[in-house]
Amino acid sequence: MELKRINVYTYQILKHGNMKVPTVIYTSSKLLESIKRDRTLEQARNVACLPGIQKMAYVMPDGHQGYGFPIGGVAAFDLDEGIISPGGVGYDINCGVRLLKTDFMEKDVEAKRTELLAQIFRSVPAGVGKGGKLRLSRRVLEEVCLKGAEWAVENGYGARRDLERTEEYGRMKSADPSYLSKRAIDRGVPQLGTLGAGNHFLEIQKVDEIYDPEIAGVFGIHSLGQILVMIHCGSRGLGHQVASDYIRAMENRFRTSGLPDRELINAPIRSEMGQQYYKSMSAAVNFAFANRQMIAHWVRDVFKKIMGSSEGMDQVYDVCHNVAKFEKHDINGEEKEVCIHRKGATRSFGPGRKEIPEVYRSVGQPVIIPGSMGTASYVLAGTRQAEQLSFGSTAHGAGRMMSRHEARRRFRGEQIKQDLAEKGIELQSTSWRGIAEEAPQAYKDVDEVVKVSHEVGIGRLVVRVVPVSVMKG
Amino acid sequence: MSQDQKKKYQFLEHTADAKFQAFGHSLEEAFVNAVYATVSLMWDREKIGRKIQQPVRVKGRDLEQLLMNFLEEILYLLDSRMFLLHSVEKMKILRETDIYVLDAQFLGDINEKRYRPHGDVKAITYNEMEIHTNDRFMVQVVVDV
């Protein structure tokens, strides 16, 4: 496959064969090396062959091999001729990141951070095969899936102003929980209000560098050493089941012959099946918003208890990085509503977009990019260029470059915990093996990912944070 | 017996997810070993009690879909009932006119503190799924972790 270098951070797969549009990859020569070792480029080319695709298929700087679509894949489809694909969203629907600010400084939490982490570990259920603290009826779970974070706020988790600072205001109105299967609901009932495991985490962080003080100030971030809390999790088993259910249903309806990859199964957006998937996916999105809303509430409670106050713990923002939605974009000079798929990609809307809350409308939305365990994370601001370059999208994280199996062979959880301790980072997890699998060395360099994002112009660097205490599922 | 068939399963390199091949003298045995490979990513099944019997019946239009639905049952029972699998018994795959039907019994226990699962599998995928039934029985699966 021929890869054409357009400029230092932009590469293109020219249209050939069945491709309906070219594919653009935002990357650096360093990141490209690991992309070339897996199937990322082949998968990105396959996406460019799907019906109704608009303009270009994109791969974000943290792109890597997924199933069907690559991770870090962004694609937009025409509403009449285009498709919607569960594989273009991913299994963990509305996997996302929520960031809370605090008015505490590093020195304020220093003496109490062990206690803070221990208490958060007790308050936020995590790990595999464990339920949450709530005993919900199926009817209530359906309400959660209908109303998202709004449900959580109405039931005493957090404040109404959190909703404004959540993508989609914490609720996709397209949700229709009546399309969720019994199995999806069965998996969701015990899991609302749980962090999960794998790459999901909760971190107490400190501000390490401020690149753009003006925008940072608008986001509520003002000082080096300021303490923040980052929550990374998704829709748990409910979302995974929705993905599996609709991959199966679409296969049975449309068959897979003619697809270069079975995971690219899709349905026309306007079809009944396409609409059912969209409404179910929206319900799973809402489950995840409610989930992070509840976890954030428990974190505030812990700060109140241990630090004496949770005043000033405003939400900076909550972003989803596995989602499909309808948005208006400039397609060859014309504004047009399209169905955007962001799979392992974050929305990065610049100043002026009506989808972002008024408080951020003059500077662009906060884009939260978590690093791997024990490394830096970043807050970027969305840009107007991103709308031209990537349908208003940028990276979502570091992106793996080593398999979990290999990571386990090379690293030991105990050693990693000790290495982090030497760097002043506390770590608590439900599993040593989980720590080894999430070793920082198994991930791409998040610093390089955000640098590419900034240089290309699809996300502007605002703040760099580093972990103080890490809780892993 | 070939080198492959001595092993129940083996993991292969895969950047983001987990990829394995499971082997058997029959399709049933290869499917059961695929269950054990999937479970090995989450807990040590040898340590799980054999207290609860869970009958399982899944169907599939083709063998790939049958395998997908069978493996997904592990995740469904884990999330909805905190069921941790120890072993699979009474495994049988039948081909009816245009559909495969699989019956089996899962043995295991409800999660308790002492079991301490160590990892998560989010979903079973079709990505690079292969099922060989010619000279040997082998299934290859990538799971999303």
HADDOCK unambig.tbl for C-alpha pairs under 7 A between the chains (distance, minus, plus):
assign (segid A and resid 65 and name CA) (segid B and resid 16 and name CA) 6.90 0.50 0.50
assign (segid A and resid 67 and name CA) (segid B and resid 127 and name CA) 5.41 0.50 0.50
assign (segid A and resid 91 and name CA) (segid B and resid 123 and name CA) 6.70 0.50 0.50
assign (segid A and resid 128 and name CA) (segid B and resid 117 and name CA) 5.91 0.50 0.50
assign (segid A and resid 128 and name CA) (segid B and resid 119 and name CA) 6.58 0.50 0.50
assign (segid A and resid 128 and name CA) (segid B and resid 120 and name CA) 6.00 0.50 0.50
assign (segid A and resid 129 and name CA) (segid B and resid 78 and name CA) 5.74 0.50 0.50
assign (segid A and resid 129 and name CA) (segid B and resid 79 and name CA) 6.09 0.50 0.50
assign (segid A and resid 129 and name CA) (segid B and resid 82 and name CA) 5.00 0.50 0.50
assign (segid A and resid 129 and name CA) (segid B and resid 111 and name CA) 6.45 0.50 0.50
assign (segid A and resid 130 and name CA) (segid B and resid 82 and name CA) 6.47 0.50 0.50
assign (segid A and resid 186 and name CA) (segid B and resid 80 and name CA) 5.23 0.50 0.50
assign (segid A and resid 187 and name CA) (segid B and resid 76 and name CA) 6.47 0.50 0.50
assign (segid A and resid 187 and name CA) (segid B and resid 79 and name CA) 5.02 0.50 0.50
assign (segid A and resid 187 and name CA) (segid B and resid 80 and name CA) 4.48 0.50 0.50
assign (segid A and resid 190 and name CA) (segid B and resid 80 and name CA) 6.65 0.50 0.50
assign (segid A and resid 197 and name CA) (segid B and resid 119 and name CA) 6.75 0.50 0.50
assign (segid A and resid 197 and name CA) (segid B and resid 120 and name CA) 5.94 0.50 0.50
assign (segid A and resid 198 and name CA) (segid B and resid 119 and name CA) 6.31 0.50 0.50
assign (segid A and resid 198 and name CA) (segid B and resid 120 and name CA) 5.69 0.50 0.50
assign (segid A and resid 198 and name CA) (segid B and resid 145 and name CA) 6.62 0.50 0.50
assign (segid A and resid 237 and name CA) (segid B and resid 79 and name CA) 6.47 0.50 0.50
assign (segid A and resid 240 and name CA) (segid B and resid 122 and name CA) 6.36 0.50 0.50
assign (segid A and resid 240 and name CA) (segid B and resid 123 and name CA) 6.15 0.50 0.50
assign (segid A and resid 262 and name CA) (segid B and resid 126 and name CA) 6.28 0.50 0.50
assign (segid A and resid 263 and name CA) (segid B and resid 126 and name CA) 6.04 0.50 0.50
assign (segid A and resid 263 and name CA) (segid B and resid 127 and name CA) 6.31 0.50 0.50
assign (segid A and resid 400 and name CA) (segid B and resid 15 and name CA) 6.39 0.50 0.50
assign (segid A and resid 400 and name CA) (segid B and resid 16 and name CA) 5.69 0.50 0.50
assign (segid A and resid 401 and name CA) (segid B and resid 15 and name CA) 5.55 0.50 0.50
assign (segid A and resid 402 and name CA) (segid B and resid 15 and name CA) 5.03 0.50 0.50
assign (segid A and resid 403 and name CA) (segid B and resid 13 and name CA) 6.31 0.50 0.50
assign (segid A and resid 403 and name CA) (segid B and resid 14 and name CA) 5.34 0.50 0.50
assign (segid A and resid 403 and name CA) (segid B and resid 15 and name CA) 4.26 0.50 0.50
assign (segid A and resid 403 and name CA) (segid B and resid 16 and name CA) 5.76 0.50 0.50
assign (segid A and resid 403 and name CA) (segid B and resid 17 and name CA) 6.68 0.50 0.50
assign (segid A and resid 431 and name CA) (segid B and resid 118 and name CA) 5.15 0.50 0.50
assign (segid A and resid 433 and name CA) (segid B and resid 118 and name CA) 6.05 0.50 0.50
assign (segid A and resid 434 and name CA) (segid B and resid 118 and name CA) 6.05 0.50 0.50
assign (segid A and resid 434 and name CA) (segid B and resid 119 and name CA) 5.94 0.50 0.50
